[in-house]
Structure formats: structure tokens, C-alpha cells
Amino acid sequence: MGVYSEKGTLKVTVNDTTGVGRYAADGSIRVTLVSGSTYTGINAADGSMNVVNEEGSLYHPCGAVRGRAALGTYTGVYSPSGAFYMEGLTSSNSLIWDSGNNLIWNTGNNLIWGTA
């Protein structure tokens, strides 16, 4: 599958718990979504890349990179603001399941945690 989509955006696998390291079994980049409210750095403990799902320059003050869902006609690696375009990143207002009974609701610029 590879790191880039046919549109030139980064291919990512979100919150992949099946392995460790930077890459998923299909060749995409493993990313862990973080809220950006505390310092995390660019690398998660499992080797995946920490990503804040919002517009803005490439690096978030928490140390993670910023990523945006590559939807529709988006092409290239970078959004106009400088964030990475990521195919496979959830779009706004989507539900992301975490391990166990915890869940994350993505409102576009914020992540809301809850329990199922």
C-alpha cells in the first residue's frame, strides 16, 4: 500500500493496537490521536506518530504534528495552513473507539473523551 496515496497525501492508520513501530502492516504510517492539551512529543510510546487533528502550522505546541483528513479533492502532503493531509485520519464529527469501553468523539478541533 505504501506511505502516500494516489493523491500524494500521507496514508495513515489511526490508533492501531496490532503492532508497534512507525508503520502498519499495510505500509501506512501508524498515528495516535492526541488532544494537544499536554506535552506528548512527536513519538508515542508504541512508536507511532502523535497527531493533533486540527489546522495550523505543522508542529503543535505539545510536540505532536498537526494533521487534517484528506477528503474530496485535497491533494499533496500539506494543507494550506501547513498541517499534513492524511488519508485515513478521521474527519470532523466522527466517533473513534479506544481500547476497552472508552471512546473518543472527534469534533474537528477537539477530542472529547467518554465511556461507552
Buried (B, 14 or more C-beta within 10 A) or exposed (E): EEEBBEBBBBBBBBBBEEEEEBBBEEEBBBBBBBBBEEEBEEBBEEEBBBBBBBBBEEBBEBBBBBBBBBEEEBEEBBBEEEBBBBBBBBEBEBEBEBEEEEBBEBEBEBBEEEEE
